[in-house]
C-alpha cells in the first residue's frame, strides 16, 4: 500500500474512533475506507472490527462504575452476546467475497436506517410493554449474530432492547451497551485472527488511528454539539449507502 493509502486509513480510523465516542457510527467511515484502499470485502469487515475494537474496550473501562450497577443484566446478556457474536463471525468467515460484496449495500442500508430512526425506536419501545430478562437474552443472541457478522447499528439495537427491558438510566444503559458491544466484537476479533482473515498492514495503522481518535480526537469532538456530530454521521452513512448501491448494482 502507498503512503497516501495508509494515511487515509489512519485518518479514517481516527475519525471513526472519535465519532464512536460521541455519537456512534464510526464504521460508516472506517469500513468504506478499507474498501476504497482495495482490501477485499470480508477481510475489510474483519479488519474494521479489529481496528475499532480497542476504542470500545477503553470506553468499557471508563464505564466500570456504572457496570457494577447492571451486573444482573450483564451476565445473561453477555453470555448470549458471546454465543451470538461467535456464530456471526463464523458465518462471515464462510461467506465468499462475491456474496458479501452484494450484501454490503443492504447491510449499510439496514445500519443507516437504524442510525437514522434509532432514537425514535428507542423512545417508543421505552414507553411500551416490558419484557423479561430471559426474552431479552434471546433477542440479544439474535442481534449479536448480526453484530458478529457486520455490526453497523448494533449499539442502537442494544439500546432499544435495554429500553424494553425497563432500564431508564442512560449512563447505565450506555455502559451495558458498550460492554456487550465489546464482548460481541471481541469474540469476533478472536475468530477473525485465528482464521487469518485480517489484513494486518491496514489493521495496525487503523488500530493506532482508532486509539488516537478515541482519546485525542474525542476530546475535540466533544466540544461540538452531539447532534451536529450525528448529522455528519448521517450524511456520511447515507452517502456511502447510495454509493455502494450504485457501485454494486449499476
C-alpha positions as semicolon CSV with decimal commas, in nm:
position;residue;x (nm);y (nm);z (nm)
1;X;0,000;0,000;0,000
2;X;0,112;0,356;-0,071
3;X;0,185;0,614;0,199
4;X;-0,123;0,805;0,088
5;X;-0,344;0,498;0,137
6;X;-0,202;0,434;0,484
7;X;-0,263;0,798;0,577
8;X;-0,622;0,765;0,453
9;X;-0,676;0,456;0,671
10;X;-0,517;0,622;0,975
11;X;-0,736;0,930;0,940
12;X;-1,050;0,721;0,877
13;X;-0,984;0,515;1,191
14;X;-0,911;0,827;1,397
15;X;-1,233;0,993;1,280
16;X;-1,425;0,669;1,332
17;X;-1,290;0,631;1,686
18;X;-1,380;0,989;1,773
19;X;-1,730;0,955;1,625
20;X;-1,788;0,631;1,818
21;X;-1,703;0,804;2,145
22;X;-1,955;1,082;2,082
23;X;-2,244;0,960;1,868
24;X;-2,161;0,613;1,732
25;X;-2,137;0,523;1,366
26;X;-1,761;0,515;1,321
27;X;-1,785;0,210;1,094
28;X;-1,955;0,424;0,830
29;X;-1,616;0,595;0,786
30;X;-1,366;0,317;0,862
31;X;-1,522;0,028;0,666
32;X;-1,564;0,210;0,332
33;X;-1,208;0,343;0,367
34;X;-1,078;-0,014;0,370
35;X;-1,281;-0,098;0,059
36;X;-1,153;0,215;-0,116
37;X;-0,800;0,105;-0,021
38;X;-0,853;-0,217;-0,215
39;X;-0,898;-0,458;0,076
40;X;-1,139;-0,742;-0,021
41;X;-1,485;-0,722;0,136
42;X;-1,466;-0,996;0,401
43;X;-1,112;-0,909;0,521
44;X;-1,216;-0,541;0,520
45;X;-1,504;-0,617;0,756
46;X;-1,278;-0,826;0,982
47;X;-1,006;-0,560;0,978
48;X;-1,259;-0,285;1,056
49;X;-1,381;-0,480;1,359
50;X;-1,028;-0,514;1,495
51;X;-0,936;-0,153;1,415
52;X;-1,219;-0,002;1,620
53;X;-1,234;-0,261;1,899
54;X;-0,962;-0,112;2,126
55;X;-1,160;0,211;2,144
56;X;-1,474;0,032;2,265
57;X;-1,266;-0,161;2,519
58;X;-1,129;0,167;2,655
59;X;-1,483;0,305;2,682
60;X;-1,586;-0,009;2,867
61;X;-1,313;0,050;3,126
62;X;-1,430;0,409;3,166
63;X;-1,781;0,281;3,244
64;X;-1,665;0,035;3,513
65;X;-1,857;0,216;3,790
66;X;-2,186;0,203;3,600
67;X;-2,129;-0,161;3,506
68;X;-2,128;-0,253;3,873
69;X;-2,492;-0,145;3,890
70;X;-2,605;-0,367;3,600
71;X;-2,440;-0,698;3,691
72;X;-2,778;-0,875;3,695
73;X;-2,840;-0,789;3,330
74;X;-2,478;-0,815;3,219
75;X;-2,429;-1,187;3,286
76;X;-2,719;-1,340;3,084
77;X;-2,699;-1,079;2,810
78;X;-2,321;-1,121;2,799
79;X;-2,348;-1,499;2,758
80;X;-2,599;-1,452;2,477
81;X;-2,373;-1,191;2,319
82;X;-2,073;-1,423;2,333
83;X;-2,258;-1,708;2,161
84;X;-2,422;-1,482;1,902
85;X;-2,101;-1,294;1,827
86;X;-1,914;-1,619;1,770
87;X;-2,189;-1,751;1,541
88;X;-2,199;-1,429;1,340
89;X;-1,822;-1,412;1,296
90;X;-1,809;-1,776;1,181
91;X;-2,092;-1,703;0,938
92;X;-1,891;-1,414;0,793
93;X;-1,583;-1,634;0,754
94;X;-1,793;-1,879;0,550
95;X;-1,929;-1,604;0,323
96;X;-1,747;-1,554;-0,006
97;X;-1,618;-1,210;-0,101
98;X;-1,853;-1,205;-0,401
99;X;-2,159;-1,271;-0,184
100;X;-2,052;-1,020;0,080
101;X;-1,997;-0,751;-0,184
102;X;-2,360;-0,799;-0,292
103;X;-2,473;-0,778;0,072
104;X;-2,273;-0,465;0,162
105;X;-2,529;-0,210;0,029
106;X;-2,814;-0,384;0,212
107;X;-2,616;-0,414;0,536
108;X;-2,524;-0,046;0,513
109;X;-2,886;0,045;0,440
110;X;-3,009;-0,151;0,743
111;X;-2,745;0,009;0,966
112;X;-2,815;0,357;0,827
113;X;-3,191;0,328;0,878
114;X;-3,128;0,212;1,234
115;X;-2,896;0,505;1,294
116;X;-3,147;0,747;1,144
117;X;-3,456;0,629;1,332
118;X;-3,296;0,455;1,630
119;X;-3,381;0,736;1,872
120;X;-3,749;0,725;1,779
121;X;-3,749;0,345;1,805
122;X;-3,588;0,352;2,148
123;X;-3,830;0,614;2,283
124;X;-4,137;0,429;2,159
125;X;-4,021;0,096;2,297
126;X;-3,933;0,250;2,631
127;X;-4,294;0,365;2,673
128;X;-4,441;0,027;2,580
129;X;-4,465;-0,313;2,744
130;X;-4,167;-0,455;2,936
131;X;-4,005;-0,788;2,864
132;X;-3,832;-1,045;3,083
133;X;-3,457;-1,082;3,112
134;X;-3,483;-1,428;2,954
135;X;-3,666;-1,294;2,649
136;X;-3,416;-1,009;2,627
137;X;-3,131;-1,262;2,627
138;X;-3,290;-1,443;2,332
139;X;-3,316;-1,116;2,139
140;X;-2,960;-1,031;2,238
141;X;-2,847;-1,367;2,098
142;X;-3,007;-1,290;1,760
143;X;-2,878;-0,932;1,741
144;X;-2,530;-1,049;1,839
145;X;-2,525;-1,284;1,538
146;X;-2,577;-0,973;1,326
147;X;-2,314;-0,790;1,532
148;X;-2,053;-1,061;1,478
149;X;-2,135;-1,067;1,106
150;X;-2,137;-0,693;1,035
151;X;-2,215;-0,483;1,341
152;X;-2,329;-0,150;1,199
153;X;-2,613;-0,014;1,417
154;X;-2,564;-0,281;1,684
155;X;-2,546;-0,021;1,961
156;X;-2,883;0,124;1,861
157;X;-3,046;-0,219;1,863
158;X;-2,897;-0,284;2,206
159;X;-3,024;0,047;2,349
160;X;-3,374;-0,034;2,219
161;X;-3,355;-0,377;2,381
162;X;-3,246;-0,229;2,715
163;X;-3,537;0,017;2,700
164;X;-3,782;-0,270;2,656
165;X;-3,612;-0,440;2,948
166;X;-3,715;-0,143;3,160
167;X;-3,384;0,036;3,207
168;X;-3,408;0,416;3,228
169;X;-3,066;0,535;3,348
170;X;-2,893;0,641;3,025
171;X;-2,545;0,611;3,177
172;X;-2,608;0,254;3,288
173;X;-2,766;0,175;2,951
174;X;-2,465;0,314;2,765
175;X;-2,230;0,122;2,994
176;X;-2,413;-0,205;2,932
177;X;-2,439;-0,133;2,558
178;X;-2,064;-0,068;2,543
179;X;-1,980;-0,382;2,742
180;X;-2,199;-0,601;2,524
181;X;-2,059;-0,447;2,205
182;X;-1,705;-0,502;2,333
183;X;-1,784;-0,865;2,409
184;X;-1,954;-0,935;2,074
185;X;-1,678;-0,768;1,875
186;X;-1,412;-0,918;2,099
187;X;-1,507;-1,278;2,024
188;X;-1,535;-1,182;1,657
189;X;-1,181;-1,041;1,675
190;X;-1,050;-1,371;1,811
191;X;-1,229;-1,569;1,539
192;X;-1,101;-1,338;1,263
193;X;-0,743;-1,352;1,390
194;X;-0,742;-1,731;1,422
195;X;-0,890;-1,766;1,074
196;X;-0,626;-1,537;0,923
197;X;-0,893;-1,304;0,787
198;X;-0,723;-0,983;0,899
199;X;-0,512;-0,759;0,676
200;X;-0,253;-0,671;0,938
201;X;-0,085;-0,387;0,749
202;X;-0,401;-0,175;0,733
203;X;-0,517;-0,309;1,071
204;X;-0,205;-0,193;1,255
205;X;-0,230;0,156;1,112
206;X;-0,602;0,175;1,189
207;X;-0,565;0,044;1,545
208;X;-0,324;0,329;1,616
209;X;-0,558;0,573;1,443
210;X;-0,856;0,441;1,638
211;X;-0,674;0,488;1,969
212;X;-0,568;0,840;1,873
213;X;-0,925;0,918;1,771
214;X;-1,074;0,762;2,083
215;X;-0,852;0,956;2,322
216;X;-0,741;1,270;2,140
217;X;-0,996;1,326;1,868
218;X;-1,287;1,261;2,102
219;X;-1,174;1,548;2,324
220;X;-1,208;1,784;2,028
221;X;-1,530;1,626;1,904
222;X;-1,695;1,667;2,243
223;X;-1,669;2,044;2,207
224;X;-1,915;2,012;1,921
225;X;-2,284;1,961;1,988
226;X;-2,352;1,582;1,972
227;X;-2,648;1,647;1,741
228;X;-2,413;1,809;1,491
229;X;-2,182;1,509;1,502
230;X;-2,484;1,285;1,449
231;X;-2,589;1,489;1,145
232;X;-2,241;1,449;1,000
233;X;-2,256;1,073;1,053
234;X;-2,597;1,061;0,884
235;X;-2,464;1,245;0,578
236;X;-2,168;1,006;0,555
237;X;-2,387;0,698;0,616
238;X;-2,646;0,782;0,350
239;X;-2,376;0,887;0,104
240;X;-2,188;0,559;0,150
241;X;-2,508;0,356;0,126
242;X;-2,615;0,520;-0,200
243;X;-2,262;0,494;-0,339
244;X;-2,235;0,120;-0,273
245;X;-2,581;0,054;-0,418
246;X;-2,479;0,236;-0,737
247;X;-2,135;0,069;-0,750
248;X;-2,270;-0,280;-0,687
249;X;-2,588;-0,286;-0,894
250;X;-2,527;-0,040;-1,180
